Amino acid sequence: MLNQPRAPGVYIIEKQTGARPIEAVGTSTAAFVGVAPKADAFVNVPTPVNNWTEFLNLFVPPQEPAGNGGAQAANDTAEWHLAHAVYGFFLNGGTRCYVVNTGKKGSVQDALTALERVDEVAIVAAPGQADPIIYEAVLKHCEDLGDRVGILDAPKEIAPTQIDKLKEAAVVGADGKVEKDSGLRPRQSDGGYGAFYFPWILVANPFDPRQVITVPPSGFMAGIWARTDATRGVHKAPANEPIRGALNVTYRVTDGEQATLNPRGVNIIRFFPTEGIRVWGARTLAASSGEYRYLNVRRLVNMIKESIEESMRWVVFEPNDMTLWKSIQRDVGAFLLLLWRDGALMGAAPEQAFFVKCDAETNTKETIDLGYVVTVIGLAPVKPAEFVIFQISQSVAETQTNEAPEGG
């Protein structure tokens, strides 16, 4: 007690229990990078947008009535990919995003650099920009920051003879152009910080509903990620979900084609006769044998990392002793216990789902002298049921005979 009583009486002292709950960070805020219809609006400034109407007011010039040959005629061009991505995001369940307008002469790299300051972002996309240089910029941005995942669009038009090219990474020559016979896929991301979707989709033009246009899927996928996070949790793979607004796909992938594309991290958007247009893949661009090959695992770990980082800042400059170690184990353990109860971690008991170790073994005299406090955390994330297998066999039915016994 710091202040000793000096006079007789009753003294009430508020005392903290010591527990500091870890709060999960948001996972559904997206960022879209590209040329806005209003090209001079907020150039390279990450601008928060909370609904479609707000985007129209900030980034779209006044539109002429549909049918008068106004700006609607250009809504199927590259200059409108950003707008349609934002529309698809909110249509599919997204609630908040950042828009970074590159302007007509700006670069995606400059926009991504500006986006580094926005810690809230968990999803990044450059809608419609199926260029290996853009792929590399988005992947490197997500890998360097380690708290977000990129959504990458496949090229708009791919012939049946080019399907196999989606399994190979694109290569750029010394002249800055894609080499002849190069692949069409982004490079592998060992940490799983990117997801690649094919093909593009057909939707009704939000500026003229009578017009059907072809748009990149990344904005719609970001909305589905956000919707799944809200309804099921970030641990649920954002797949086998309907794409709101999708009327058709530009290429109908067969089961045989997907069987070769799926292991290479190509997430397919499929048409099914009864279910309609659905996302039919939840892979990242990690190797098929990697720990982060599933999108929900990568995003769950991102959330856990950032949540612990933000909620445990109170530890800095605390006395590095056993009292601190037990507090860290208690707070992190309580956070992971809640995730296990929500179904994000495997195991019939918490001991099978995770462990938190912070003691004299992880914090030796040498590490303490260096100013370190070391905590080791182990997780068993739930992986999606990607291949559902039913084993069916035949059995011989036994027949009953009603023959009367002899002599009866």
N, C-alpha and C positions, 0 to 999 in steps of 0.2 A: 504494500500500500504506500503510495507516494506521499500523500498528504495525511499526516497523523492527526487524529482529533485532539483538540486542545481543551474543549469544554465538555462536561457531562451532557449526554443526550443520545438521541437515536439518529444514526447515520445510515442512509441508503446509498449504496454504490452500484452503479450499472457495470456489469461485467460481461464481456463478450464470451460466447461459447467457444469461439475459435474456428468453427466450421465456416468455410467459405465456398458455397456451392459453385460449381463450374457451369456456366450457361452455354448452351450450344449456339454457335454462330449461324447466321443465315447462309443458305446454300443456293438460293434461287435467283439472286440478282445477276442479270446478264449484262453484257456490254456488246454493242454492235458498232463496227468500224466500217466506214465507207463514205461514198459521196451522197449527201442529202439532196433531195429535190431542190431545196433552197440552198444552193452551193456556198453562199457566203455567210451562212448562219453558224455562229459558234465554232469556227474552224479550229480543230485540234483542242477543243475544250470539252472534257467529259461532262455531259449535261444529263442530269437525272430526269427521267420521264416515267410517270406513274400511270398513264393510260393513253389510249390511241388519240383521243381528242387533244391532249397536251402535245403529243408529237406533231399533229397537224398544225397546231398554232405556232410551234417553234420552228419546224423544219420544212414545211410544205407551203409553197405559194398559193394564193387563192386559185381555186379551180373553176373553169367554165362549166356550165351545166352539161351533163352527159349527153352525147349525141350531137354536139355543136362542133366537133372536130377540134376541141381544145387540147389541153395537156394530156387528157386521157389516152390519146392515140399513142403516146410515148411510154405508157406505163409498163410495157413489156420489155423495155430496154434496160441496160446495165445501170443507168442512172437512177432507176427506181428499185433496185434490189434491196437497198437498205430500208426503204419505206415498207416494202412488202414483208421483210423480215420482222420489223417491229410490229406490224399488223398481225402476223402469224403468231408472234410471241404472246401478245395479249389475248388473241382469240383462243389460244390453247391453254390458258391458265396462268400465264406470267403476270406478275403484279408490279414489278419495278425493274427498270433497266437504265443503263447509261448509253447515250448515243455520242459517238465521237465522229463528227463530220470532217473528213479529210479535205473537202473542197476539191475543185476540179484539178488543181495542180499539186495537191498535197500528197503525202505518202502514208501508207499504212504503218510503216515503222515509226514515223513521228507521232501518229495517233496512239500507237501502243505504248510509246514512251510516256505520253501524257497520262495514259491509263494506269501506269504503275502506281500513281499516287492514290488511287481509289481502292482502298483495302476491302470495301464491301463487295466488290465484284467476285463472282465465283464461276462465271461462264463467259467465254469470249468467242465472238464469231466475226468474220469478215464476209458477209453474205454474198454469194455468187462469185467470189474471187478465187477461182480454181486455178491458181497459178503456183508453181513450186516455190517461187520466191516468197509469196504471201503465206503459203503453208509453213515454210521455215520460220518466218517472222512470228506467226501466231504460236507455233509450237515452242520456240525458244522463249517467248514472253511467258508462257505458262510454266515451262520447266524452270526458268530462272526464279520466278516468284514462288512457285510450289504451292499456291493456294487456289488455283483455278484450272479449269479444263477447257480446251478449245474445241469448237465444233467446226469441222471443215467440210465444204461442199465438193462433191465430185464435179467434173466438167458437165456442162449442160447437155451436150449431144454426144452420145457414145453409140457406135454401131455394134451389132452383134459380134462382128469380127474383132472388136476392140475390148471385149469383156475381160479377156485374160490380162490386158494391160493394167486393169485395176489392181492386180496383185503385185505389180512392180512399182517401185518408187520412181518418181519423175527425176530426170537428170538435166541440169542446165549446163550448157557449154560456156566457153570463155567469152563468147559474144553476148552472154546474158539471155540467150534464147534456149528453149527446150530442145534437146537433141532429137534428131530423127529417130523414130521407132522407140522413143523413151516411154517409160511407164507413165501411168496417170495417177498413182497413189502417192500420198505424202510419205515421207520417210518414217521409219519405225521410231517410236518414242518409248524407251525402255521403262520409264516411270509411268506410262499410260496417261500422259497429259493431253491427249488429243483423241477425238472420235470422228470418224469419217463416214459420211452418209451418201448413198446412191439409191435411186436416181432423183431427178428433180420432179416436182409435182405440178399438177394443173389445178388452179383455183379460180374462183370468180374474182374479178378485179374489184377491190373495195371502192374504187373511185367511179366505176361503172359496172354494176353487177351483171349487166347483159353481156359483158365481155369475159371470155375465158382466157387466162394468161398462164404462162409457164414461169415458175418462180423457184429459187433455190430453197432447199428444205431447212437450212440451219436455223432460221428464226422460229419456224414451227417446232423444230426439235427442242430448242431452248425453252419454249413454252411448255412442252410435254415434260421436260426435266423438272421445271418449276411446279407443274401440276402434280407430278408423282411425289415430289418432296412434300407437298402440302397434304396430300391425301393418304400417303403410305409411309413416307419417310425417305431420307436420302439413301438408306440401305436397300431400297427396292429398285431393281433395274428398270430404267425407263423404256421398257419394250413391251410388245403385245398391247400397245395403246393405240386408240384411234387418233387420227390426225384430223382435227376439226378444220373444216374448210376445204379439205382435199377432195377433188373430184375424180382425179385419175393420176397415173404416173406416166412419165415419158418413156419408160422401158419396163416391161413386165418380166422380172427375173424369174427363172424357173428354179425348181428344187435342186436340180443338178448344178446349175450355175452358182447358186448360193452355197452349195456344199464346198465349192472351191474358194469362194470369196470370203466366207465367214472366218476361217482360220487366219486369214491375212488382215483381219480387222476392218473389213468392209461391212458396215451395217446397212442392211437392205430395207427399203420401204416396199412392202408387198401389197398387191391387190388380191383379196380373197372374195369369192363370189357372194358369201353371206356376211362376212364381217366388214368388208369394204377395205379402205386403205389403212394399213397398220404398220407401225414400226416393228421390224422383225429382226432385230439385232441389238446387242448390248455390249459390244466389244470396244476396247480401246485400240490404239495403235501400238500397244506393247506386243512383244512376241507371244505366240500362243501358249508357250510354256512359262511365261512370266507371272509373277505374283499379282500384277496389276492389269491383267488382260480383260477383266470385267469392269465396266464403267462404274457400277455402283460401289465396288470395292475401292476404286481410286477416289471417288468423291466422298465416301464415308471417312476414309483415312484423312483426307484433306480437312474435313470438318472437325475431326477429333484433334488433329494437330493444332489448328488455329484456335479452337475453343480452349485448349489447355494453355496455349501461349498467351492468349488475351486474359484469361481468368487467373493465371498464376503469377502475374507480375508482382504481386505483394511479396513474393518470396525473395526478390532481389534485395540484397543488403541485410537480410535477416541473419541472426546468428546461425552458423552452419553446424548444427549439432543434432542429436537424436530427436529432440523435440520438433525441430523443423522437418526432419525426415518422416516422422510419423504423421505430421500434418499433411505433407505432400501425398503420402500413401492413402490417407483417409479421404482427401478431397478428390483425387484422381480416381480412386477406387469407387467412390460413390457415384461419380459421373459415368463411369463405364458400367456400373451395375444398372443404372437407369437405361442405358443403351441395350444391355442384354435383355432386360425386361420388355423393351419395345420390339424385340426380335431382330436387332441389328447384328448381334453376335451369336455364334453357335454354342452348343453345349447344354446339357441338362441341368447343370449347376454353374454358378459364377466361376468356380475354379477351372472349369473346362472352357470358359469363354474368354478369360483374360487374366493377366497377373500384373501387379505393380510392385516393383522392388526398389526401395530407396532405404539403404541401411549402411552399416559400416563396411559391408562388402563392396558396394558400388561407390562408396565415398571413403577412399583411403586417405591416409595422412597426406600423401602427395597431391591428390586432387583437391583436398581442402586447402592446402597451402597455395594452390594455384587459383583459389577462389571459385572452384567448381562445386556444384551440387548435382549429382548424377542420379537420374531416375530411369530405370529400365522398364518399359511397358511392352507386354505381349498381347496380341489380339487374334481372335479367330473370327474374321468377318463371315457373314452369311453370303454364299455365292448363289447366283441364280440357277434355277432348274432349266438349263439351256437345252439339254437333251432328255426328254421324257421317254423312258423305255418301259414298255409293258411286256413281260414275258408270258407268252400264251402257249399252252401245250394241250394236247388232246388226251383224254382218258377214256378207257373202255368202260362203258356202263355195265353194271352187273344186272343180269335179268333174273327175275323171280319165276320159278316154275310152280304151277299149281297141280302137278300130277298127284293123283291119289296113290297112297301107299298100296303095295301089293296085298291082295286079300281083302281090300276094303270094299 
